[in-house]
Every structure is written in structure tokens, then in C-alpha cells.
Amino acid sequence: MNELIFKILLFVILVVYGLIRVPFAKKCRNNKNIKSVHTLFEKINVFIAWLGMVFVPVLYSFTSILDTFHFNLPFYIRIIATLGLIIDCEFFHIIHKTLDDNWSPVLVIKDGQKLVKNGVYKYIRHPMYTQCWFWIILQGIVAANIFVEIFGIITWGFLYFTRVFAEEKMMIEQYGKEYEYYMKQTGRLLPKIYMSKHSRFEYFEQEY
Ligand code: SAH
């Protein structure tokens, strides 16, 4: 009975997560891109990550194929992880609203794209990837399933590590000193713990 509750919860949260993306995916379809980086490789990678983030959790929800990979976790831990996923959904929504039509499933620069440095981007360069890491770890805990957890981490991790450095390189090529400066002031996945008074002042005063 308990397991059925988590199977349903995980699926419902996944649907909400998917629905949050729909309007932004529609918007970005109208973009005219002026630059794209290893697009085919990126597309394959996104598909593999999708298997870990969507397909395998859905398999867990609707079939018993993965039930042998179940591990025991206290009920309350799984409930806390479920709440974490709900908060993660809201975080995902806020990030999408901030990035707006600059979001893209693969690495591109659209015509007239401006560097977003407001909202959570004031502190973190890749908040969407931070949110994905939380997501992938939490969903395996909600499912209490070692396959969902490990497969998710490997597939998302592969996309993350092959993408994030290429993305920063692309952004430096596009925005030059502005992005280099932005990198100094922000953390890649988490806010910088220490920023000197001087650079904090410079960061908020600087206009490009
Ligand atoms: N790495 C970011 C965005 C992921 S979506 C995050 O984790 O939040 C990928 C697209 O976002 C890329 O095609 C890139 O052009 C765009 N992008 C990334 N950072 C950006 C920023 N600070 N401002 C504008 N566009 C950005």
C-alpha cells in the first residue's frame, strides 16, 4: 500500500514538472539561433538523461519490473523527499520564468540574447542544473529504489559534465569579459560562500 502511494505521488509530481516546462518549450521554438554547440551529441545526451529523469521513474510508477531494486527507507524520509520534489518544482518554475525564452534544451545562442544576471542568476550560473541534481537525488529516495537513484545520477551526471564546461566556453565566446566577470561573482551550482566586499560592491555597481 505504502509503495503505491509513492508510485502515484512520483508520477503526479513528474507530470507537474513536465507541464511547467511546456510554455517555455513552446516559446523557445520561435527563437532564431545564431550559434549552436555540438547539437547532435547534445540531443543524444538529453535523450539519455530523459531516460533517467522521466522514463525510468515512470517505469517504477506503472510496473513492478524495478521492484527488486527496492531498499528499505523510513516512511518519513520518503515523505520529506516528496516535499523536497514539490519545492524543487517551484524552484524550477522560478528559474524558467527568470531565464524565459533564453532557455533551450541544447546549447544555443539566440538572436539578441542578453546575459541574464538577475534573480537566482545573481548568485548561481547554472541554477537549473542545481535543481536537476536535487531532483535526481530526491526521486530515487522517494522511490526508495537503487536503480532509479543510480541510473538517474549516471545519466544526468553524464549530460551535466559533458555540457556545463562547453556551455561556459560558449558563453565566454559570446559575452567575453562580461561573462568572465560574471563567473568570478557567481558559483557554478551553489552561491559563492565568500565574495570580498570590494568585488561585491563592484558586482552590483558594474554596468555593461
Ligand atoms: N545553465 C543554465 C541554463 C540552462 S538552459 C542553468 O542551469 O540555469 C541552456 C541555455 O541557457 C543555453 O543555450 C544558454 O544560451 C542559455 N543560458 C545559460 N546561462 C544563461 C544566462 N545567464 N543568460 C542567458 N542565457 C543563458
Residues whose N, C-alpha, C, O or C-beta is under 5 A from the ligand:
A	BS01	SAH	N102 W103 S104 V106 L107 V108 I109 K114 L115 V116 R125 H126 P127 M128 Y129
